[in-house]
Amino acid sequence: TSLTGIILVNMTNHSELGVYNAALQWAMLTMFIPGVLKNVLLGHFSRSKQQQDHMRIMRVGMRINFTATIVPVVLVFAIAPQIAELYGQGFGKTSEILRVLMFGSIFMSLSNVLTQALMSTNENTAVSVFRISRDAGICLMSYFLLRVSPERGSHNLAISVAVIQAIFFFSLLSYYRKVQREIPSSIS
């Protein structure tokens, strides 16, 4: 978020933000196809009227999104040092930050499937609360890590994003399972 960038600049410097943004652009590139698939899934979820169909679509969507994410993530992870070299000397630690963000991308991709599944069952408010909590968690964790270790600025921000994305995914998964237990066999 923009707030994390402001926190990073205020607690470190603009070059830390530049390194983080360079790595973030590559992480977003790996999310392009899963992002398109996420939008396709919502239509399928919305048309499913039986809980069995909904669960099947969710499982298939998770597998497809995982595959569509893991392939570019592994590729970028493998060539991270070469990517960092493209940016020059001031971006030397970009490869380490890029690898941390790649880890977080996997959870982000899977979370996108869960958010679409939840929204198709009229859980929009819950999804919004989860997303706001995720963003607040990233800001808070970044702030605390930067207070403890400001010299690792962009790395701390990347770790915050990856850890909170993982927590976000497992929280959504737990909530989705709870909602599915409460829904009768046909979805309203």
URNORUR-V568603 format. One record per residue. N is the residue number from 1. D_CENTER is the distance of its C-alpha to the mean C-alpha in Angstrom with 2 decimals. Layout:
n->N d_center->D_CENTER
n->N d_center->D_CENTER
//
This chain:
n->1 d_center->11.98
n->2 d_center->15.61
n->3 d_center->16.64
n->4 d_center->14.85
n->5 d_center->16.64
n->6 d_center->19.82
n->7 d_center->19.55
n->8 d_center->19.05
n->9 d_center->22.03
n->10 d_center->24.19
n->11 d_center->23.80
n->12 d_center->23.98
n->13 d_center->24.74
n->14 d_center->23.74
n->15 d_center->23.56
n->16 d_center->20.70
n->17 d_center->18.79
n->18 d_center->19.92
n->19 d_center->18.73
n->20 d_center->15.22
n->21 d_center->15.14
n->22 d_center->16.60
n->23 d_center->13.93
n->24 d_center->11.14
n->25 d_center->13.12
n->26 d_center->13.04
n->27 d_center->9.31
n->28 d_center->9.35
n->29 d_center->12.37
n->30 d_center->10.90
n->31 d_center->8.73
n->32 d_center->12.09
n->33 d_center->13.64
n->34 d_center->10.92
n->35 d_center->10.73
n->36 d_center->14.49
n->37 d_center->14.65
n->38 d_center->12.66
n->39 d_center->15.47
n->40 d_center->18.11
n->41 d_center->17.16
n->42 d_center->17.82
n->43 d_center->21.38
n->44 d_center->21.93
n->45 d_center->20.72
n->46 d_center->22.94
n->47 d_center->25.91
n->48 d_center->25.79
n->49 d_center->28.38
n->50 d_center->28.68
n->51 d_center->26.35
n->52 d_center->26.89
n->53 d_center->25.72
n->54 d_center->22.62
n->55 d_center->21.77
n->56 d_center->22.69
n->57 d_center->20.48
n->58 d_center->17.49
n->59 d_center->18.37
n->60 d_center->19.04
n->61 d_center->15.88
n->62 d_center->13.83
n->63 d_center->16.10
n->64 d_center->15.99
n->65 d_center->12.25
n->66 d_center->12.14
n->67 d_center->15.10
n->68 d_center->13.96
n->69 d_center->10.92
n->70 d_center->12.93
n->71 d_center->15.84
n->72 d_center->14.55
n->73 d_center->12.48
n->74 d_center->15.82
n->75 d_center->17.76
n->76 d_center->15.99
n->77 d_center->16.07
n->78 d_center->19.76
n->79 d_center->20.72
n->80 d_center->18.81
n->81 d_center->22.25
n->82 d_center->23.68
n->83 d_center->20.88
n->84 d_center->21.53
n->85 d_center->25.24
n->86 d_center->24.82
n->87 d_center->24.04
n->88 d_center->27.09
n->89 d_center->28.16
n->90 d_center->26.38
n->91 d_center->22.98
n->92 d_center->23.93
n->93 d_center->21.10
n->94 d_center->18.48
n->95 d_center->18.38
n->96 d_center->17.51
n->97 d_center->14.69
n->98 d_center->13.46
n->99 d_center->13.58
n->100 d_center->11.60
n->101 d_center->8.71
n->102 d_center->9.26
n->103 d_center->8.96
n->104 d_center->5.48
n->105 d_center->4.80
n->106 d_center->6.78
n->107 d_center->5.29
n->108 d_center->2.46
n->109 d_center->5.97
n->110 d_center->7.98
n->111 d_center->6.90
n->112 d_center->7.92
n->113 d_center->11.14
n->114 d_center->11.82
n->115 d_center->11.60
n->116 d_center->13.97
n->117 d_center->16.14
n->118 d_center->16.50
n->119 d_center->17.30
n->120 d_center->19.88
n->121 d_center->21.61
n->122 d_center->21.93
n->123 d_center->19.41
n->124 d_center->18.22
n->125 d_center->19.21
n->126 d_center->17.35
n->127 d_center->14.06
n->128 d_center->14.86
n->129 d_center->15.75
n->130 d_center->12.57
n->131 d_center->10.54
n->132 d_center->13.29
n->133 d_center->13.29
n->134 d_center->9.66
n->135 d_center->10.57
n->136 d_center->13.93
n->137 d_center->12.82
n->138 d_center->11.04
n->139 d_center->14.30
n->140 d_center->16.57
n->141 d_center->15.34
n->142 d_center->15.44
n->143 d_center->18.84
n->144 d_center->20.22
n->145 d_center->19.20
n->146 d_center->20.68
n->147 d_center->23.77
n->148 d_center->24.33
n->149 d_center->23.65
n->150 d_center->23.62
n->151 d_center->24.62
n->152 d_center->21.19
n->153 d_center->19.58
n->154 d_center->16.79
n->155 d_center->16.22
n->156 d_center->15.96
n->157 d_center->13.34
n->158 d_center->11.19
n->159 d_center->11.98
n->160 d_center->11.16
n->161 d_center->7.56
n->162 d_center->7.31
n->163 d_center->9.64
n->164 d_center->8.51
n->165 d_center->5.05
n->166 d_center->7.80
n->167 d_center->10.16
n->168 d_center->8.38
n->169 d_center->8.25
n->170 d_center->11.82
n->171 d_center->12.99
n->172 d_center->12.19
n->173 d_center->13.81
n->174 d_center->16.71
n->175 d_center->17.20
n->176 d_center->17.16
n->177 d_center->19.77
n->178 d_center->21.78
n->179 d_center->21.87
n->180 d_center->22.92
n->181 d_center->25.72
n->182 d_center->27.01
n->183 d_center->27.13
n->184 d_center->30.43
n->185 d_center->30.62
n->186 d_center->30.39
n->187 d_center->27.58
n->188 d_center->28.98
//
